[in-house]
């Protein structure tokens, strides 16, 4: 059994010839980041070659449902803290003054943590 092409419109066709718009319409692509599935057949391969600069193509075993595509795009719940922010008060400012990089009267509010 042949596989499937997973075709995602990666770049917009604004400013390109009408012929290019027609190929995208024939593939069923209207919006950026839209994904469609077509069987691996010569006519679809030819259409993909006409717009190869605009699309990303993968060969997959089966087409995914809309729900499965949405689940791929949905991030995991919660968040991760990679590195905690420093909470040292004015120690950074004191260290900069000791190095001579900042004088007492030249401190902006943006420098303070």
Number of C-alpha atoms within 10 A of each C-alpha: 6 11 14 19 23 21 21 19 24 17 14 14 18 9 8 9 9 11 10 17 18 13 17 21 11 12 17 16 19 15 14 14 15 14 20 19 20 17 19 16 12 9 10 16 14 12 16 20 12 15 17 14 12 18 22 17 18 10 16 15 12 14 17 14 11 10 8 11 13 11 11 9 8 9 9 8 6 5 7 6 6 6 6 6 8 8 9 9 10 12 12 15 19 14 12 13 14 11 10 10 10 15 13 9 6 8 12 7 7 6 10 11 13
